[in-house]
Amino acid sequence: MTDYKDKLETKLIHSSAGSENAIKSGAVNVPIYLSSTFHQESFDSFGPFDYSRSGNPTRQALEQNIAELEGGEQGLAFASGMAAISSAFMLLSAGDHVLVTEDVYGGTYRFVTDVLKKYNIEHTFVNMSDLEKLANAIQPNTKVIYIETPSNPCLNITDMEGIIKIAKANDCLTFVDNTFMTPLYQNPLELGADIVLHSATKFLSGHSDIIAGLAVTRTKELGEKLAFIQNSFGSILGAQDAYLLIQGFKTLSARLEQSSNSTLSIADYLYEHPSIEEVYYPGLTSHPGHYIHNRQSTGNGAVLSFRLPSKAAAKAFVENIRIPVFAVSLGAVESILSYPATMSHAAMPRDEREKRGITDGLLRLSVGLEHIEDLIKDIDQALEVAVKQVDAEPVIS
């Protein structure tokens, strides 16, 4: 035997984590344990499972899988991405303060602004592309720095190493939302982050069929604390969905690689199109943070955003596009077109959205597995029709 370690693409398919019964039987898939409770053989000592809120063999296999893939000590599976994020924030106490990246997902913004404040937990939104601004925003009671990189929907990049150094110097934990990159392209725990979070509904699942969230902690101690929150709140992932998510892991590499290649081609096309005001994608050398992203990530992902001149142009584009579904969410085998102002960031007030570049003309595209030529032709015809419709509208003075 050698000390050779399998690459992550191999680990996604042949994870060492699995149930004892699957190993004994030779089954290539983890069984789905549809059981709410478990018989105990002894009056004085219980087995590893007693009640599925506290632990289920299928969910445990998933949690072990994601911990291994992210290089962490403990993985935890939740009923949604927001359940994972909310549970991580519940590690805070009244009187604590949290720094949150300015351009954060709308659901996270809502939780921080409308829920945390009820528990006397303070927050400050800060532009985390500016390390000096971040350092100056730290207060004596700051306990957590929350990072989203690339951010949603403008794909802004945060220098994770720089932030983590500042956090450690000020005795703060760092949480990183790694939904867009997945462990295939980005490993925040290796850079020193304390908790990595995922909306596993997205790329990790990949098929628009489940809602799920994952968290991985860098240390066992932090994992035990978060597991206590998970069990207390009871916002756990069911066995059926855990099984489907494990299946999603197995195709992540192939899916994300093809989608990312297509996304770069679309980004290049949009960047050259005269009707597009701006394209947001870290794979473009023109993108702010491109070089930082390349340093801390091994891929550019399959999400881009682009800005049209107006809401009317965006509306016309959406109504004439044929292949992508127009829907909330991202990261699936089908391309998904979203309008952040009324979808992912609807919880954010208009003035706050516009500060973050989420204008009425902004659209977000999650690129799926359709043929790239079909996608570009479809985008091209939708832009052509949208531009004609908008140009034909009467000017109201």
LUMMILUM-631059 format. One record per residue (C-alpha): residue in one letter; residue number from 0; x negated, y, z negated. Coordinates in nm, 4 decimals, padded with zeros to 6 digits. Example, Ala and Ser with C-alpha at 12.3 -4.5 7.8 and 13.67 -1.06 7.14 Angstrom:
% LUMMILUM-631059
ATOM, res, n, c1, c2, c3
ATOM, A, 0, -01.2300, -00.4500, -00.7800;
ATOM, S, 1, -01.3670, -00.1060, -00.7140;
***
This chain:
% LUMMILUM-631059
ATOM, res, n, c1, c2, c3
ATOM, M, 0, 00.0000, 00.0000, 00.0000;
ATOM, T, 1, -00.1156, 00.3531, 00.0749;
ATOM, D, 2, -00.0328, 00.6826, -00.0916;
ATOM, Y, 3, 00.1413, 00.8037, 00.2236;
ATOM, K, 4, 00.4652, 00.9883, 00.1504;
ATOM, D, 5, 00.7554, 00.9828, 00.3938;
ATOM, K, 6, 00.8525, 01.3070, 00.5624;
ATOM, L, 7, 01.1802, 01.4660, 00.4603;
ATOM, E, 8, 01.3481, 01.3615, 00.7875;
ATOM, T, 9, 01.2900, 01.0002, 00.6823;
ATOM, K, 10, 01.3952, 01.0600, 00.3232;
ATOM, L, 11, 01.7280, 01.1988, 00.4405;
ATOM, I, 12, 01.8110, 00.8542, 00.5794;
ATOM, H, 13, 01.6200, 00.6212, 00.3477;
ATOM, S, 14, 01.6453, 00.7895, 00.0104;
ATOM, S, 15, 01.5211, 00.5797, -00.2810;
ATOM, A, 16, 01.8304, 00.6790, -00.4742;
ATOM, G, 17, 02.1206, 00.4366, -00.4641;
ATOM, S, 18, 02.3443, 00.2228, -00.6780;
ATOM, E, 19, 02.2278, -00.1021, -00.8349;
ATOM, N, 20, 02.5082, -00.2945, -00.6649;
ATOM, A, 21, 02.4106, -00.1620, -00.3218;
ATOM, I, 22, 02.0495, -00.2652, -00.3808;
ATOM, K, 23, 02.1484, -00.6161, -00.4959;
ATOM, S, 24, 02.3890, -00.6739, -00.2073;
ATOM, G, 25, 02.1665, -00.5299, 00.0632;
ATOM, A, 26, 02.4363, -00.2793, 00.1638;
ATOM, V, 27, 02.2932, 00.0105, 00.3640;
ATOM, N, 28, 02.5576, 00.2435, 00.2229;
ATOM, V, 29, 02.6259, 00.3370, -00.1377;
ATOM, P, 30, 02.9640, 00.1993, -00.2531;
ATOM, I, 31, 03.2487, 00.4389, -00.3276;
ATOM, Y, 32, 03.3362, 00.3895, -00.6932;
ATOM, L, 33, 03.7007, 00.4960, -00.7093;
ATOM, S, 34, 03.7290, 00.4507, -01.0820;
ATOM, S, 35, 03.8204, 00.7111, -01.3397;
ATOM, T, 36, 03.7017, 00.5012, -01.6348;
ATOM, F, 37, 03.4605, 00.2150, -01.7078;
ATOM, H, 38, 03.4845, -00.0888, -01.9368;
ATOM, Q, 39, 03.2358, -00.0874, -02.2242;
ATOM, E, 40, 03.0858, -00.4222, -02.3213;
ATOM, S, 41, 02.9870, -00.3174, -02.6726;
ATOM, F, 42, 03.1699, -00.1503, -02.9590;
ATOM, D, 43, 02.8521, 00.0185, -03.0801;
ATOM, S, 44, 02.6790, 00.1248, -02.7570;
ATOM, F, 45, 02.8268, 00.2383, -02.4285;
ATOM, G, 46, 02.6907, 00.1782, -02.0799;
ATOM, P, 47, 02.5636, 00.4519, -01.8453;
ATOM, F, 48, 02.9171, 00.5407, -01.7314;
ATOM, D, 49, 03.2308, 00.5896, -01.9369;
ATOM, Y, 50, 03.4498, 00.8503, -01.7614;
ATOM, S, 51, 03.3991, 00.9820, -01.4088;
ATOM, R, 52, 03.4062, 01.3481, -01.5095;
ATOM, S, 53, 03.0881, 01.2787, -01.7051;
ATOM, G, 54, 02.9318, 01.0466, -01.4486;
ATOM, N, 55, 03.0174, 00.8279, -01.1525;
ATOM, P, 56, 02.7790, 00.5879, -00.9714;
ATOM, T, 57, 02.8531, 00.7313, -00.6269;
ATOM, R, 58, 02.8111, 01.0881, -00.7447;
ATOM, Q, 59, 02.4963, 00.9923, -00.9320;
ATOM, A, 60, 02.3433, 00.8520, -00.6114;
ATOM, L, 61, 02.4174, 01.1827, -00.4366;
ATOM, E, 62, 02.2728, 01.3841, -00.7256;
ATOM, Q, 63, 01.9568, 01.1763, -00.7248;
ATOM, N, 64, 01.9312, 01.2175, -00.3475;
ATOM, I, 65, 01.9469, 01.5973, -00.3500;
ATOM, A, 66, 01.7044, 01.6185, -00.6432;
ATOM, E, 67, 01.4545, 01.4089, -00.4480;
ATOM, L, 68, 01.5030, 01.6120, -00.1284;
ATOM, E, 69, 01.4587, 01.9455, -00.3066;
ATOM, G, 70, 01.1737, 01.8189, -00.5235;
ATOM, G, 71, 01.3560, 01.8926, -00.8499;
ATOM, E, 72, 01.4150, 01.7135, -01.1776;
ATOM, Q, 73, 01.7932, 01.6979, -01.1762;
ATOM, G, 74, 02.0649, 01.7280, -00.9158;
ATOM, L, 75, 02.4286, 01.8035, -00.9893;
ATOM, A, 76, 02.7290, 01.7762, -00.7572;
ATOM, F, 77, 03.0244, 02.0138, -00.7902;
ATOM, A, 78, 03.3696, 02.0526, -00.6386;
ATOM, S, 79, 03.2549, 02.3474, -00.4229;
ATOM, G, 80, 02.9619, 02.5752, -00.3565;
ATOM, M, 81, 03.1218, 02.8428, -00.5725;
ATOM, A, 82, 03.1670, 02.5887, -00.8534;
ATOM, A, 83, 02.7927, 02.5237, -00.8431;
ATOM, I, 84, 02.7094, 02.8964, -00.8337;
ATOM, S, 85, 02.9589, 02.9833, -01.1079;
ATOM, S, 86, 02.8322, 02.7036, -01.3316;
ATOM, A, 87, 02.4737, 02.8238, -01.2907;
ATOM, F, 88, 02.5791, 03.1753, -01.3928;
ATOM, M, 89, 02.7484, 03.0269, -01.7004;
ATOM, L, 90, 02.4015, 02.9550, -01.8368;
ATOM, L, 91, 02.4029, 03.3260, -01.9230;
ATOM, S, 92, 02.5350, 03.4687, -02.2499;
ATOM, A, 93, 02.7264, 03.7830, -02.3424;
ATOM, G, 94, 02.4955, 04.0823, -02.3318;
ATOM, D, 95, 02.2721, 03.9372, -02.0604;
ATOM, H, 96, 02.1986, 04.1116, -01.7323;
ATOM, V, 97, 02.1563, 03.9607, -01.3846;
ATOM, L, 98, 01.9964, 04.1042, -01.0718;
ATOM, V, 99, 02.1714, 03.9966, -00.7527;
ATOM, T, 100, 02.0562, 04.0379, -00.3959;
ATOM, E, 101, 02.2476, 04.3281, -00.2431;
ATOM, D, 102, 02.3699, 04.1392, 00.0639;
ATOM, V, 103, 02.5189, 03.8379, -00.1074;
ATOM, Y, 104, 02.8015, 03.6045, -00.0015;
ATOM, G, 105, 03.1438, 03.7570, -00.0688;
ATOM, G, 106, 03.2533, 03.4809, -00.3075;
ATOM, T, 107, 02.9410, 03.5310, -00.5185;
ATOM, Y, 108, 03.0001, 03.9066, -00.5145;
ATOM, R, 109, 03.3547, 03.8510, -00.6409;
ATOM, F, 110, 03.2415, 03.6201, -00.9217;
ATOM, V, 111, 02.9694, 03.8580, -01.0367;
ATOM, T, 112, 03.1833, 04.1723, -01.0240;
ATOM, D, 113, 03.5222, 04.0388, -01.1358;
ATOM, V, 114, 03.4448, 03.7403, -01.3598;
ATOM, L, 115, 03.1048, 03.7865, -01.5246;
ATOM, K, 116, 03.1948, 04.1331, -01.6478;
ATOM, K, 117, 03.4828, 03.9815, -01.8479;
ATOM, Y, 118, 03.2208, 03.7989, -02.0511;
ATOM, N, 119, 03.0099, 04.1123, -02.1074;
ATOM, I, 120, 02.7437, 03.9998, -01.8617;
ATOM, E, 121, 02.6031, 04.2961, -01.6729;
ATOM, H, 122, 02.4824, 04.2989, -01.3137;
ATOM, T, 123, 02.2895, 04.5132, -01.0700;
ATOM, F, 124, 02.2795, 04.4662, -00.6934;
ATOM, V, 125, 01.9386, 04.5399, -00.5487;
ATOM, N, 126, 01.7714, 04.5330, -00.2084;
ATOM, M, 127, 01.5380, 04.2388, -00.2632;
ATOM, S, 128, 01.3378, 04.3025, 00.0507;
ATOM, D, 129, 01.1804, 04.5849, -00.1539;
ATOM, L, 130, 00.9786, 04.4266, -00.4369;
ATOM, E, 131, 00.9167, 04.7634, -00.6023;
ATOM, K, 132, 01.2895, 04.8361, -00.6213;
ATOM, L, 133, 01.3476, 04.4928, -00.7682;
ATOM, A, 134, 01.0774, 04.5332, -01.0324;
ATOM, N, 135, 01.2151, 04.8746, -01.1307;
ATOM, A, 136, 01.5684, 04.7307, -01.1644;
ATOM, I, 137, 01.4685, 04.4764, -01.4297;
ATOM, Q, 138, 01.6067, 04.5603, -01.7726;
ATOM, P, 139, 01.5100, 04.4255, -02.1167;
ATOM, N, 140, 01.8179, 04.1979, -02.1089;
ATOM, T, 141, 01.7689, 04.0729, -01.7496;
ATOM, K, 142, 01.7780, 03.6932, -01.7587;
ATOM, V, 143, 01.8396, 03.5863, -01.3972;
ATOM, I, 144, 01.7357, 03.7055, -01.0519;
ATOM, Y, 145, 01.9719, 03.5684, -00.7895;
ATOM, I, 146, 01.8346, 03.5302, -00.4353;
ATOM, E, 147, 02.0052, 03.4485, -00.1067;
ATOM, T, 148, 01.7610, 03.4090, 00.1813;
ATOM, P, 149, 01.8426, 03.4306, 00.4648;
ATOM, S, 150, 02.1400, 03.6260, 00.3387;
ATOM, N, 151, 02.4991, 03.6027, 00.4564;
ATOM, P, 152, 02.5888, 03.7480, 00.7060;
ATOM, C, 153, 02.3012, 03.9756, 00.8118;
ATOM, L, 154, 02.0272, 03.7155, 00.7626;
ATOM, N, 155, 01.8097, 03.9460, 00.5536;
ATOM, I, 156, 01.4935, 03.7863, 00.4192;
ATOM, T, 157, 01.3662, 03.7895, 00.0617;
ATOM, D, 158, 01.0025, 03.7214, -00.0218;
ATOM, M, 159, 01.0644, 03.4370, -00.2647;
ATOM, E, 160, 00.7053, 03.4075, -00.3863;
ATOM, G, 161, 00.6925, 03.7786, -00.4620;
ATOM, I, 162, 01.0261, 03.7752, -00.6458;
ATOM, I, 163, 00.9384, 03.4624, -00.8451;
ATOM, K, 164, 00.6089, 03.6156, -00.9632;
ATOM, I, 165, 00.7956, 03.9232, -01.0859;
ATOM, A, 166, 01.0605, 03.7030, -01.2500;
ATOM, K, 167, 00.8054, 03.4936, -01.4374;
ATOM, A, 168, 00.6228, 03.8055, -01.5568;
ATOM, N, 169, 00.9510, 03.9291, -01.7046;
ATOM, D, 170, 01.0712, 03.5928, -01.8440;
ATOM, C, 171, 01.3604, 03.5688, -01.5947;
ATOM, L, 172, 01.5044, 03.2631, -01.4236;
ATOM, T, 173, 01.5381, 03.2621, -01.0457;
ATOM, F, 174, 01.8375, 03.1091, -00.8679;
ATOM, V, 175, 01.8205, 03.0624, -00.4886;
ATOM, D, 176, 02.1134, 02.9943, -00.2566;
ATOM, N, 177, 01.9546, 02.7629, 00.0019;
ATOM, T, 178, 02.2719, 02.6908, 00.2021;
ATOM, F, 179, 02.1520, 02.8289, 00.5367;
ATOM, M, 180, 01.8098, 02.6606, 00.5403;
ATOM, T, 181, 01.8736, 02.3354, 00.3484;
ATOM, P, 182, 01.5783, 02.1394, 00.2044;
ATOM, L, 183, 01.4838, 02.0480, 00.5603;
ATOM, Y, 184, 01.3607, 02.4014, 00.6311;
ATOM, Q, 185, 01.3052, 02.5623, 00.2908;
ATOM, N, 186, 01.2018, 02.4408, -00.0559;
ATOM, P, 187, 01.2413, 02.7184, -00.3142;
ATOM, L, 188, 01.1536, 02.4914, -00.6091;
ATOM, E, 189, 00.8067, 02.4374, -00.4624;
ATOM, L, 190, 00.7615, 02.8144, -00.4772;
ATOM, G, 191, 00.8604, 02.8190, -00.8450;
ATOM, A, 192, 01.2355, 02.8887, -00.8338;
ATOM, D, 193, 01.4328, 02.7472, -01.1267;
ATOM, I, 194, 01.7636, 02.6468, -00.9648;
ATOM, V, 195, 01.8489, 02.5851, -00.5999;
ATOM, L, 196, 02.2143, 02.6058, -00.4990;
ATOM, H, 197, 02.4043, 02.4840, -00.1928;
ATOM, S, 198, 02.7447, 02.5117, -00.0453;
ATOM, A, 199, 02.7144, 02.1512, 00.0714;
ATOM, T, 200, 03.0373, 02.2029, 00.2656;
ATOM, K, 201, 02.8137, 02.3531, 00.5315;
ATOM, F, 202, 02.5013, 02.2015, 00.6924;
ATOM, L, 203, 02.4437, 01.9235, 00.4408;
ATOM, S, 204, 02.7860, 01.7784, 00.5177;
ATOM, G, 205, 02.8063, 01.9038, 00.8738;
ATOM, H, 206, 03.1515, 01.7846, 00.9743;
ATOM, S, 207, 03.4039, 02.0331, 00.8287;
ATOM, D, 208, 03.5650, 01.7527, 00.6302;
ATOM, I, 209, 03.4769, 01.8136, 00.2650;
ATOM, I, 210, 03.4294, 02.0955, 00.0145;
ATOM, A, 211, 03.1235, 02.0420, -00.2053;
ATOM, G, 212, 02.8525, 02.2212, -00.4002;
ATOM, L, 213, 02.5101, 02.1113, -00.5190;
ATOM, A, 214, 02.2562, 02.2414, -00.7679;
ATOM, V, 215, 01.9016, 02.1221, -00.8358;
ATOM, T, 216, 01.6931, 02.2314, -01.1332;
ATOM, R, 217, 01.3154, 02.2532, -01.1461;
ATOM, T, 218, 01.2937, 02.1270, -01.5048;
ATOM, K, 219, 01.4645, 01.8506, -01.6980;
ATOM, E, 220, 01.5517, 02.0901, -01.9799;
ATOM, L, 221, 01.7374, 02.3274, -01.7482;
ATOM, G, 222, 01.9035, 02.0290, -01.5819;
ATOM, E, 223, 02.0423, 01.9096, -01.9148;
ATOM, K, 224, 02.1824, 02.2552, -01.9865;
ATOM, L, 225, 02.3519, 02.2759, -01.6470;
ATOM, A, 226, 02.4820, 01.9196, -01.6795;
ATOM, F, 227, 02.6473, 02.0230, -02.0070;
ATOM, I, 228, 02.8212, 02.3093, -01.8246;
ATOM, Q, 229, 02.9254, 02.0743, -01.5428;
ATOM, N, 230, 03.0776, 01.8240, -01.7847;
ATOM, S, 231, 03.2430, 02.0948, -01.9962;
ATOM, F, 232, 03.4043, 02.2706, -01.7003;
ATOM, G, 233, 03.4842, 01.9437, -01.5234;
ATOM, S, 234, 03.4344, 02.0901, -01.1776;
ATOM, I, 235, 03.2782, 01.7729, -01.0401;
ATOM, L, 236, 03.2689, 01.6230, -00.6924;
ATOM, G, 237, 03.4895, 01.3168, -00.6387;
ATOM, A, 238, 03.3435, 00.9817, -00.5371;
ATOM, Q, 239, 03.4954, 00.9842, -00.1868;
ATOM, D, 240, 03.3518, 01.3263, -00.1062;
ATOM, A, 241, 03.0172, 01.2306, -00.2614;
ATOM, Y, 242, 02.9987, 00.9334, -00.0260;
ATOM, L, 243, 03.0802, 01.1490, 00.2788;
ATOM, L, 244, 02.8150, 01.3988, 00.1778;
ATOM, I, 245, 02.5521, 01.1237, 00.1495;
ATOM, Q, 246, 02.6465, 01.0238, 00.5046;
ATOM, G, 247, 02.6077, 01.3847, 00.6152;
ATOM, F, 248, 02.2517, 01.3933, 00.4792;
ATOM, K, 249, 02.1525, 01.1150, 00.7168;
ATOM, T, 250, 02.2128, 01.3211, 01.0302;
ATOM, L, 251, 02.1005, 01.6603, 00.8964;
ATOM, S, 252, 01.7635, 01.6640, 01.0705;
ATOM, A, 253, 01.8997, 01.5805, 01.4159;
ATOM, R, 254, 02.1953, 01.8174, 01.3806;
ATOM, L, 255, 02.0055, 02.1149, 01.2442;
ATOM, E, 256, 01.7156, 02.0840, 01.4876;
ATOM, Q, 257, 01.9419, 02.0854, 01.7935;
ATOM, S, 258, 02.1639, 02.3613, 01.6564;
ATOM, S, 259, 01.8632, 02.5756, 01.5619;
ATOM, N, 260, 01.7120, 02.5430, 01.9097;
ATOM, S, 261, 02.0448, 02.6475, 02.0626;
ATOM, T, 262, 02.0752, 02.9388, 01.8202;
ATOM, L, 263, 01.7395, 03.0811, 01.9257;
ATOM, S, 264, 01.8469, 03.0642, 02.2919;
ATOM, I, 265, 02.1725, 03.2450, 02.2105;
ATOM, A, 266, 01.9893, 03.5046, 02.0009;
ATOM, D, 267, 01.7527, 03.5760, 02.2916;
ATOM, Y, 268, 02.0500, 03.6080, 02.5274;
ATOM, L, 269, 02.2406, 03.8443, 02.2977;
ATOM, Y, 270, 01.9300, 04.0526, 02.2270;
ATOM, E, 271, 01.9035, 04.1323, 02.5991;
ATOM, H, 272, 02.2754, 04.1963, 02.6517;
ATOM, P, 273, 02.3599, 04.5683, 02.6940;
ATOM, S, 274, 02.6899, 04.5431, 02.5045;
ATOM, I, 275, 02.5310, 04.4074, 02.1851;
ATOM, E, 276, 02.4170, 04.6746, 01.9424;
ATOM, E, 277, 02.2160, 04.4460, 01.7168;
ATOM, V, 278, 02.1309, 04.0790, 01.6681;
ATOM, Y, 279, 02.0474, 03.9348, 01.3264;
ATOM, Y, 280, 01.8429, 03.6156, 01.3394;
ATOM, P, 281, 01.5112, 03.5400, 01.1633;
ATOM, G, 282, 01.3828, 03.3535, 01.4685;
ATOM, L, 283, 01.3523, 03.6834, 01.6594;
ATOM, T, 284, 01.0206, 03.8631, 01.6148;
ATOM, S, 285, 01.2195, 04.1878, 01.6023;
ATOM, H, 286, 01.4081, 04.0722, 01.2936;
ATOM, P, 287, 01.3000, 04.2454, 00.9707;
ATOM, G, 288, 01.1417, 03.9817, 00.7499;
ATOM, H, 289, 01.0627, 03.7501, 01.0432;
ATOM, Y, 290, 00.7032, 03.6947, 00.9329;
ATOM, I, 291, 00.7920, 03.6481, 00.5666;
ATOM, H, 292, 01.0560, 03.3961, 00.6688;
ATOM, N, 293, 00.8041, 03.2032, 00.8785;
ATOM, R, 294, 00.5701, 03.1886, 00.5804;
ATOM, Q, 295, 00.8263, 03.0365, 00.3438;
ATOM, S, 296, 01.0402, 02.8341, 00.5862;
ATOM, T, 297, 00.9752, 02.5764, 00.8553;
ATOM, G, 298, 01.2780, 02.6593, 01.0702;
ATOM, N, 299, 01.5103, 02.9472, 01.1553;
ATOM, G, 300, 01.8468, 02.7814, 01.1072;
ATOM, A, 301, 02.1655, 02.7745, 01.3104;
ATOM, V, 302, 02.3431, 03.0942, 01.2022;
ATOM, L, 303, 02.3162, 03.4335, 01.3673;
ATOM, S, 304, 02.5185, 03.7530, 01.3517;
ATOM, F, 305, 02.5625, 04.0239, 01.6125;
ATOM, R, 306, 02.7228, 04.3637, 01.6203;
ATOM, L, 307, 02.9603, 04.4891, 01.8852;
ATOM, P, 308, 03.0453, 04.8610, 01.9121;
ATOM, S, 309, 03.3861, 04.8426, 01.7437;
ATOM, K, 310, 03.6562, 04.6341, 01.5835;
ATOM, A, 311, 03.8464, 04.6407, 01.9130;
ATOM, A, 312, 03.5469, 04.4919, 02.0937;
ATOM, A, 313, 03.5076, 04.2227, 01.8280;
ATOM, K, 314, 03.8787, 04.1412, 01.8467;
ATOM, A, 315, 03.8704, 04.1163, 02.2262;
ATOM, F, 316, 03.5636, 03.8928, 02.2111;
ATOM, V, 317, 03.7248, 03.6565, 01.9590;
ATOM, E, 318, 04.0457, 03.6366, 02.1589;
ATOM, N, 319, 03.8607, 03.5448, 02.4785;
ATOM, I, 320, 03.5980, 03.3030, 02.3509;
ATOM, R, 321, 03.6850, 02.9419, 02.4310;
ATOM, I, 322, 03.4468, 02.6913, 02.2707;
ATOM, P, 323, 03.3738, 02.8032, 01.9117;
ATOM, V, 324, 03.6568, 02.7713, 01.6639;
ATOM, F, 325, 03.7475, 03.0994, 01.4963;
ATOM, A, 326, 03.7391, 03.0074, 01.1313;
ATOM, V, 327, 03.5929, 03.0498, 00.7859;
ATOM, S, 328, 03.2800, 02.8435, 00.7078;
ATOM, L, 329, 02.9733, 02.7364, 00.9027;
ATOM, G, 330, 02.7208, 02.4566, 00.9450;
ATOM, A, 331, 02.9334, 02.2053, 01.1342;
ATOM, V, 332, 02.8957, 02.0014, 01.4526;
ATOM, E, 333, 03.1384, 02.2419, 01.6191;
ATOM, S, 334, 03.0367, 02.6047, 01.6661;
ATOM, I, 335, 03.2243, 02.8365, 01.4310;
ATOM, L, 336, 03.2791, 03.2067, 01.4965;
ATOM, S, 337, 03.3669, 03.4235, 01.1962;
ATOM, Y, 338, 03.4590, 03.7849, 01.1317;
ATOM, P, 339, 03.2858, 03.8643, 00.7985;
ATOM, A, 340, 03.4921, 04.1761, 00.7217;
ATOM, T, 341, 03.8101, 03.9712, 00.6751;
ATOM, M, 342, 03.6644, 03.6254, 00.6141;
ATOM, S, 343, 03.3419, 03.5565, 00.4208;
ATOM, H, 344, 03.3235, 03.9086, 00.2742;
ATOM, A, 345, 03.6912, 03.9974, 00.2408;
ATOM, A, 346, 03.6436, 04.0169, -00.1388;
ATOM, M, 347, 03.3956, 04.3021, -00.0944;
ATOM, P, 348, 03.5361, 04.6572, -00.0708;
ATOM, R, 349, 03.4949, 04.8260, 00.2666;
ATOM, D, 350, 03.2410, 05.0825, 00.1472;
ATOM, E, 351, 03.0299, 04.8087, -00.0127;
ATOM, R, 352, 03.0457, 04.6016, 00.3067;
ATOM, E, 353, 02.9362, 04.8912, 00.5230;
ATOM, K, 354, 02.6409, 04.9674, 00.2915;
ATOM, R, 355, 02.5223, 04.6150, 00.3654;
ATOM, G, 356, 02.5642, 04.6406, 00.7416;
ATOM, I, 357, 02.8900, 04.4431, 00.7501;
ATOM, T, 358, 03.0636, 04.6720, 00.9951;
ATOM, D, 359, 03.3946, 04.6269, 01.1752;
ATOM, G, 360, 03.2081, 04.5169, 01.4877;
ATOM, L, 361, 03.0038, 04.2435, 01.3176;
ATOM, L, 362, 03.0578, 03.8791, 01.4105;
ATOM, R, 363, 02.8825, 03.5707, 01.2685;
ATOM, L, 364, 02.8223, 03.2602, 01.4775;
ATOM, S, 365, 02.7314, 02.9200, 01.3394;
ATOM, V, 366, 02.6026, 02.7208, 01.6351;
ATOM, G, 367, 02.7065, 02.3585, 01.6666;
ATOM, L, 368, 02.6065, 02.0715, 01.8929;
ATOM, E, 369, 02.7797, 02.1734, 02.2144;
ATOM, H, 370, 02.5604, 02.2018, 02.5240;
ATOM, I, 371, 02.3707, 02.5283, 02.5179;
ATOM, E, 372, 02.4603, 02.6157, 02.8780;
ATOM, D, 373, 02.8308, 02.5819, 02.7995;
ATOM, L, 374, 02.7954, 02.8033, 02.4923;
ATOM, I, 375, 02.6056, 03.0799, 02.6702;
ATOM, K, 376, 02.8446, 03.0790, 02.9669;
ATOM, D, 377, 03.1380, 03.1020, 02.7277;
ATOM, I, 378, 02.9801, 03.3869, 02.5302;
ATOM, D, 379, 02.8963, 03.5655, 02.8546;
ATOM, Q, 380, 03.2509, 03.5511, 02.9894;
ATOM, A, 381, 03.3995, 03.6567, 02.6549;
ATOM, L, 382, 03.1664, 03.9579, 02.6410;
ATOM, E, 383, 03.2538, 04.0528, 02.9977;
ATOM, V, 384, 03.6275, 04.0449, 02.9267;
ATOM, A, 385, 03.5870, 04.2240, 02.5926;
ATOM, V, 386, 03.3858, 04.5058, 02.7457;
ATOM, K, 387, 03.6423, 04.5520, 03.0252;
ATOM, Q, 388, 03.9334, 04.5567, 02.7799;
ATOM, V, 389, 03.7672, 04.8092, 02.5523;
ATOM, D, 390, 03.6591, 05.0308, 02.8448;
ATOM, A, 391, 04.0177, 05.0274, 02.9732;
ATOM, E, 392, 04.1648, 05.1472, 02.6427;
ATOM, P, 393, 04.2815, 05.5101, 02.6466;
ATOM, V, 394, 04.0708, 05.7508, 02.4455;
ATOM, I, 395, 04.2729, 05.9118, 02.1649;
ATOM, S, 396, 04.1479, 06.2626, 02.0895;
***
